[in-house]
């Protein structure tokens, strides 16, 4: 039986998580030429980090379809939208990593297309994920269903 544990977060909580991830990045001492946010979920985190690190933000749209067993069957990666072409050291961000397939595919495509070094950051890392991001706020269970403040109408 697959039971979902709904977790609803406020804007105040969300921004504090963004702040924590940004602090982790600063403590690590890494420098990046650009933040690339996977939309829609990664946009707010990407914007927050971009502003605080004072580096350009680019976005890439990804659409994925999965089943209830967390198996993603069809992932479509859209065009990267940027003002400055990605180069050097890039920080790729999304809201969460579930299976890890999407983050891994986008990371690999950026490396192939632009010959860049890519590190990753998310707020939530699901503990069953095969991909572990470089930076994340917390681990969550596969049964946790995250409801972010921008998803509440």
VOGU-3710 file (C-alpha; in Angstrom, 3 decimals, decimal comma):
1> xxxxxxxxxx> 0,000/0,000/0,000  1,409/3,360/-1,044  0,494/6,036/1,514  1,496/9,637/0,918  2,672/11,827/3,769  1,708/15,357/2,722  4,171/18,071/3,760  2,989/21,642/3,191  5,557/24,441/3,568  5,080/28,181/4,075
11> xxxxxxxxxx> 6,943/30,909/2,221  8,860/31,696/5,422  10,053/28,095/5,689  10,832/27,950/1,978  13,012/31,096/2,022  14,851/29,837/5,099  15,674/26,619/3,207  16,954/28,675/0,250  19,082/30,678/2,676  20,488/27,499/4,230
21> xxxxxxxxxx> 21,490/26,069/0,851  23,093/29,369/-0,162  25,041/29,353/3,115  26,234/25,787/2,403  27,485/26,939/-1,000  29,303/29,938/0,483  30,907/27,812/3,213  32,110/25,320/0,580  33,960/28,219/-1,060  33,033/27,270/-4,607
31> xxxxxxxxxx> 32,633/29,941/-7,244  30,207/29,622/-10,124  29,833/31,533/-13,359  26,092/30,879/-13,555  23,066/29,313/-11,892  20,808/27,214/-14,115  17,347/26,529/-12,691  15,142/23,675/-13,826  11,650/25,107/-14,177  9,188/25,245/-12,736
41> xxxxxxxxxx> 10,187/23,899/-9,336  13,771/25,110/-9,300  13,058/28,677/-10,370  12,639/30,294/-6,944  15,704/28,562/-5,482  17,724/29,450/-8,582  16,654/33,088/-8,426  17,470/33,281/-4,704  20,951/31,817/-5,138  21,634/33,900/-8,254
51> xxxxxxxxxx> 20,794/37,128/-6,437  22,783/36,265/-3,317  25,864/35,087/-5,211  25,442/37,921/-7,735  25,823/35,667/-10,759  23,639/35,234/-13,877  20,569/33,005/-13,896  19,504/30,800/-16,808  16,520/28,459/-16,961  15,749/25,169/-18,623
61> xxxxxxxxxx> 12,312/23,577/-18,851  11,940/19,871/-18,220  8,779/17,810/-18,424  8,648/14,295/-17,067  5,995/11,675/-16,740  6,245/8,967/-14,122  4,209/6,299/-12,432  3,315/5,726/-8,798  6,468/3,637/-8,316  8,677/6,662/-9,025
71> xxxxxxxxxx> 9,716/5,344/-12,430  10,124/8,140/-14,956  9,304/6,947/-18,446  9,374/10,037/-20,633  11,622/13,000/-19,900  11,698/15,940/-22,270  14,374/18,589/-21,911  13,582/21,952/-23,466  15,941/24,600/-24,755  18,185/26,405/-22,306
81> xxxxxxxxxx> 17,255/30,089/-21,998  20,216/32,318/-21,169  21,722/35,733/-21,798  25,279/34,567/-21,146  26,319/31,219/-22,611  27,158/28,669/-19,891  30,867/28,307/-19,291  33,219/27,220/-16,541  31,629/26,136/-13,278  27,798/25,940/-13,247
91> xxxxxxxxxx> 25,352/25,388/-10,386  22,275/23,440/-11,549  19,283/23,762/-9,197  15,860/22,183/-8,793  13,347/22,028/-5,974  13,796/18,349/-5,203  15,418/15,195/-6,432  13,111/12,176/-6,434  14,492/9,388/-8,613  17,436/11,517/-9,703
101> xxxxxxxxxx> 16,900/10,767/-13,379  15,923/14,310/-14,398  18,768/16,047/-12,570  21,296/13,547/-13,929  20,031/13,902/-17,518  20,113/17,707/-17,462  23,536/17,705/-15,790  24,924/15,325/-18,410  23,418/17,362/-21,260  24,976/20,594/-19,954
111> xxxxxxxxxx> 28,380/18,923/-19,705  28,073/17,523/-23,238  26,646/20,646/-24,890  28,719/23,328/-23,148  31,802/21,515/-21,785  31,170/22,868/-18,281  31,673/21,583/-14,760  28,307/21,164/-13,039  27,418/20,943/-9,371  23,854/20,538/-8,148
121> xxxxxxxxxx> 21,621/21,934/-5,405  18,066/21,108/-4,335  15,972/21,730/-1,257  14,645/18,200/-0,772  16,560/14,984/-1,480  14,364/11,874/-1,454  16,263/9,083/0,267  15,587/6,529/-2,500  17,201/8,727/-5,176  20,091/7,269/-7,110
131> xxxxxxxxxx> 21,495/10,786/-7,582  22,841/12,704/-4,595  23,091/16,464/-5,184  26,140/18,392/-4,008  23,977/20,639/-1,821  20,552/20,021/-0,291  18,529/21,150/2,698  17,213/17,796/3,926  16,537/14,144/3,176  12,915/13,058/2,895
141> xxxxxxxxxx> 11,107/9,773/2,594  9,845/8,437/-0,716  6,351/8,727/0,791  6,676/12,456/1,523  4,601/14,507/-0,902  6,070/18,014/-0,855  3,628/20,912/-1,275  5,555/24,113/-1,875  4,136/27,579/-1,167  3,876/28,472/-4,860
151> xxx> 1,753/25,353/-5,466  -1,003/26,494/-3,091  -3,756/28,540/-4,724
//
